[in-house]
Amino acid sequence: MDTTSLAPVDILLVEDNPNDVEITKRALEKGQIRNHLTVARDGQEALDILFGSNGRERHIPGLILLDLNLPKVDGREVLAHVKASQDHRRIPVIVLTTSTREEDIVRTYDLGVNTFISKPVRFDEFIRVISAIQEYWIVIATLPPIN
């Protein structure tokens, strides 16, 4: 598929691990699909970005990649706020976490997550997962319009 005609997608990556941020950036660049990546290093920063608090302007991305175990505000709480918001609830949220706990999987789906993915430990597998996310959510799927 020719990806040069695709409109850029604005992605919010909520991730506190600097290595995972860099790997995600590299994998997205490798996919050669135009996008804009905003990084929030903790759950509070994600909420500030999304809802326009602490001196930030409100931002509505086309896709959210969300870690669960975050400092300040937990990823589950971020997800609950996003899915409870009239302006944000249609944004696809992909949980990308080290957790494999059934209770995390069930709870996040109950909160409205679109996909739950356990982060692979190996670098090449992590790259493959990010590439698959990009292929499906940016190339194949039709995302809802941003409000």
C-alpha positions, 0 to 999 in steps of 0.5 A: 500500500502506498503510504505517502498519500496518508494524512499524518496521524497525531500520536500521543505516547504516554511512557515513562521509560526513556528506552521505550520512548526511543524504540517507539520513535525509531519504529515509527520512523522506520515505518515511513508513515508521516505522523506527529509524536507527542510524548508524555512522561507520566500520567499527569502530563498526559492529562495536562496535554489532553485536557489543557491544564497546567498552562498547556493548550488542550490537545486531541490526538488521533491515537494514544499509546498508553503505558499503565504503570506511570508516575503521578497518575496511573495509566488506568486513571488516564484511560478512565478520564479519556473514555469519560470525556465527550471530546476524547472518548472516540480516540483509539487507545492502545495500552502498551505495557509490561503487565500480563495480569488478567486483572489489568487486561479485564479492567482496561477493556472495561474502561474502553481500551481499544487494544491491550498489548504486553510489551515484548522484552526483546528489541526486535519484537518490540519494533515488530509490535510498534510496526504492527500497531502503525500498520493497523491503526494508521494504514488499515483502520479508519480513525474517527474525525478529531473534534 
